[in-house]
Amino acid sequence: VVPLSIRFGDDVFLDRVELGIDEFYRRMADSEDLPQTAAPAPGAFQEVFRRRFADGADAIVCINLSSGVSATMESAELAARETDGDVRVVDSRSVTAGLGMMVLAAAEAAAGGAGADEIVGLMEAMRERTRVFGAIDTLENLKKGGRIGNAQALLGSLLAIKPLIDISSGVVEEAGRQRTRKKSLAWLRDKVAEYADEIETMSVMHAQADDIDDLVGMLSPLVDPSATRVGVIGPVVASHGGPGVIGLCFTLRT
């Protein structure tokens, strides 16, 4: 893993290396300013690539945050061009657990003997079957962080709505708007119901959302709980989504 960095004022930390999830949320709650994020420098990728080749790798498949929301992909591509060896750089076109599910699938394929070509093909097919939806309390973090994407139309009534976003294409797009949090959760439930018969695996991610158990309970009749993971959104995505954001990530069967 090549970590992004998180900045609180003059303090800069590497995600999960120098700043854990609990400490991040504590700092975000105590800080008057929003945290800022930055993609890794190409040199950080090069260091990891060279280390993996030194360990005996014959090829590397590097799967990245969506290029539509982060410069991480660009840094990885620059590093790959400057590294001797077979490095394949893949745009996940996803975030948080959407990216995570792809990485797990790639690791399982590699452990099963798949080569770089097969893994890249698997990732390209999987990203077309991955859906990511989110319910957030405010667009303020996305707005200030510059990740508002195609959801600009939502800004006119920030205080009056609970925004719903779709990141399935790799950029933030408006998916809907509700007046209450309860209705936002119902919208997420209905979105899962729309795809329920096709869902292979699903992750429900949240940024310290007090009502996460309510949503999980609403989803359990729709998707087998054994195929559902529940987790906490990490610092990079939470910096832009803000406290209370809930994300649904699922892959569809082939």
C-alpha atoms as one frame of an Amber mdcrd trajectory, in Angstrom:
protein
   0.000   0.000   0.000   1.268   3.465  -0.938  -0.440   5.848   1.518  -1.854
   9.279   0.789  -1.154  12.098   3.224  -3.551  13.966   5.498  -2.930  17.549
   6.593  -4.378  19.266   9.638  -3.012  22.801   9.528   0.774  22.484   9.672
   0.679  18.813  10.692   1.033  16.259   7.892   0.543  12.510   8.382   0.714
   9.410   6.208  -2.669   7.693   6.225  -2.704   4.602   8.517   1.078   4.848
   8.945   1.327   7.967  11.084  -2.382   8.592  11.617  -4.847   5.907  12.640
  -8.577   6.032  12.010  -9.584   6.819  15.608  -7.038   9.627  15.924  -8.123
  11.056  12.578 -11.755  11.290  13.629 -10.768  12.855  16.949  -8.704  15.477
  15.160 -11.433  16.192  12.608 -13.969  16.724  15.399 -11.621  19.085  17.270
 -10.330  21.048  14.251 -11.955  24.235  12.981 -10.453  23.638   9.531 -11.202
  20.731   7.236  -8.405  18.184   6.772  -6.695  18.231   3.392  -5.425  15.242
   1.433  -2.600  14.811  -1.058  -1.693  12.003  -3.431   1.631  10.204  -2.963
   4.580  11.579  -4.902   5.794   9.415  -7.805   8.897   8.644  -5.765   6.801
   6.899  -3.122   5.434   4.551  -5.770   8.879   3.986  -7.272  10.254   2.961
  -3.900   7.543   0.334  -3.472   7.847  -0.900  -7.062  11.615  -1.343  -6.758
  11.288  -3.085  -3.418   8.773  -5.568  -4.814  11.005  -6.336  -7.809  13.962
  -6.767  -5.455  11.841  -9.285  -3.538  11.426 -11.308  -6.730   8.213 -10.061
  -8.341   8.124 -10.578 -12.116   5.276  -8.071 -12.595   3.319  -5.557 -10.528
  -0.342  -4.609 -10.846  -0.936  -1.273  -9.117  -4.640  -0.570  -8.455  -5.452
   3.029  -7.616  -8.122   5.381  -6.357 -10.291   6.724  -9.155  -8.488   9.256
 -11.326 -11.701  11.259 -11.217 -11.226  12.152  -7.548  -7.493  11.821  -6.889
  -4.120  12.488  -8.511  -2.901   9.126  -7.194  -3.304   7.458 -10.587  -1.176
  10.118 -12.279   1.630   9.680  -9.736   1.559   5.915 -10.186   1.759   6.221
 -13.973   4.741   8.580 -13.740   6.477   6.183 -11.373   5.779   3.186 -13.602
   7.401   4.921 -16.575  10.528   5.553 -14.517  10.761   2.022 -13.118  12.531
  -0.871 -14.816  10.172  -3.813 -14.886   6.639  -4.784 -15.839   4.324  -2.415
 -13.934   0.625  -2.271 -14.842  -1.260   0.753 -13.470  -5.022   0.306 -13.154
  -7.627   2.996 -12.540 -10.203   1.433 -10.216 -12.677   4.229 -10.975 -13.762
   3.659  -7.400 -13.111   4.650  -3.801 -13.144   3.202  -0.274 -14.537  -0.368
  -0.209 -15.142  -0.325  -3.964 -11.380  -0.130  -4.410 -10.847  -2.526  -1.525
 -13.013  -5.244  -3.042 -11.066  -4.995  -6.286  -7.737  -5.264  -4.467  -8.909
  -8.339  -2.551 -10.057  -9.985  -5.785  -6.700  -9.217  -7.420  -4.795 -10.653
  -4.452  -6.882 -13.826  -4.517  -6.293 -14.202  -8.252  -2.545 -13.702  -7.829
  -2.449 -16.250  -5.011  -4.207 -18.666  -7.348  -1.496 -18.267  -9.971  -3.020
 -15.636 -12.268  -0.578 -13.531 -14.270  -0.547  -9.765 -14.721  -2.594  -9.829
 -17.937  -5.325 -11.912 -16.328  -5.445  -9.742 -13.203  -5.655  -6.505 -15.200
  -8.492  -7.992 -17.237 -10.242  -9.046 -14.047  -9.943  -5.523 -12.624 -11.213
  -3.878 -15.803 -14.234  -6.179 -15.825 -14.872  -5.797 -12.107 -14.890  -2.004
 -12.154 -17.728  -2.132 -14.693 -19.718  -4.243 -12.216 -18.999  -2.083  -9.153
 -21.485   0.436  -7.806 -20.792   3.076  -5.139 -23.480   5.254  -3.576 -23.314
   7.609  -0.626 -25.559   9.523   1.753 -23.965  12.549   3.378 -25.149  15.187
   5.811 -23.514  18.109   4.032 -21.548  18.818   0.861 -19.316  21.277   2.689
 -16.345  18.896   2.889 -16.664  17.901  -0.780 -17.043  21.526  -1.818 -14.026
  22.810   0.102 -11.956  19.784  -0.883 -12.635  20.328  -4.588 -14.215  16.867
  -5.089 -17.733  18.060  -5.842 -17.471  16.847  -9.456 -20.769  16.760 -11.329
 -22.821  17.339  -8.172 -22.490  21.136  -8.431 -26.253  21.506  -8.723 -26.644
  20.371  -5.138 -24.787  23.384  -3.764 -27.715  25.775  -4.034 -29.442  24.328
  -1.007 -26.682  22.862   1.146 -28.480  23.400   4.417 -31.903  22.245   3.275
 -31.096  18.800   1.879 -29.361  15.518   2.600 -27.341  14.880  -0.587 -27.106
  11.473  -2.232 -24.183  10.819  -4.531 -23.145   8.202  -7.074 -19.430   7.509
  -7.621 -19.922   4.381  -9.752 -18.369   6.083 -12.792 -15.335   7.264 -10.815
 -16.486  10.862 -10.303 -18.922  12.388  -7.815 -22.345  12.750  -9.408 -25.679
  13.803  -7.984 -27.924  10.794  -7.388 -30.726  12.463  -5.487 -31.621  14.569
  -2.494 -33.763  14.043   0.566 -35.001  16.302   3.337 -34.244  13.981   6.244
 -31.594  11.456   7.188 -34.262   8.778   7.587 -35.329   9.271   3.986 -31.683
   9.142   2.865 -31.277   5.726   4.470 -34.501   4.580   2.827 -33.097   5.739
  -0.524 -29.970   3.631   0.027 -32.136   0.647   0.945 -34.192   1.119  -2.215
 -31.020   1.346  -4.297 -29.875  -2.008  -2.925 -33.341  -3.449  -3.547 -33.046
  -2.354  -7.171 -29.933  -4.512  -7.619 -30.557  -7.144  -4.915 -30.856 -10.155
  -7.228 -27.560  -9.248  -8.926 -25.374  -8.353  -5.916 -22.416 -10.659  -5.391
 -20.696  -8.921  -2.461 -21.469  -5.697  -0.619 -19.715  -3.391   1.836 -21.440
  -0.832   4.028 -18.977   1.858   5.087 -19.480   4.805   7.409 -17.737   7.773
   9.014 -18.854   7.436  12.628 -22.510   7.322  11.608 -24.690   6.733  14.666
 -27.396   5.164  12.530 -25.246   2.607  10.707 -26.904  -0.315  12.529 -30.303
   0.956  11.405 -29.219   0.798   7.772 -27.610  -2.623   8.138 -30.875  -3.895
   9.596 -32.794  -2.438   6.672 -30.488  -4.171   4.185 -30.333  -7.618   5.802
 -33.581  -8.884   4.206 -32.277  -7.856   0.788 -28.704  -9.198   0.743 -27.311
 -12.219   2.571 -25.522 -10.806   5.659 -22.685 -13.291   5.077 -21.948 -11.483
   1.789 -21.929  -8.067   3.481 -19.008  -6.351   5.181 -19.459  -3.395   7.526
 -16.519  -1.065   8.110 -15.330   2.420   8.923 -14.403   4.826   6.124 -10.733
   5.795   6.237  -9.256   9.279   6.634  -8.802  10.103   2.929 -12.426   9.598
   1.890 -13.836  10.853   5.208 -11.898  14.102   4.768 -14.077  14.855   1.743
 -17.300  13.056   2.636 -17.456  14.504   6.127 -18.661  13.029   9.421 -21.733
  10.818   9.241 -21.325   9.838   5.601 -22.480   6.331   4.723 -21.324   4.525
   1.605 -22.660   1.442  -0.144 -20.256  -0.456  -2.375 -21.300  -3.610  -4.172
 -20.261  -5.741  -7.111 -22.727  -7.364  -9.464 -22.585 -10.960 -10.602 -21.296
 -11.667 -14.076
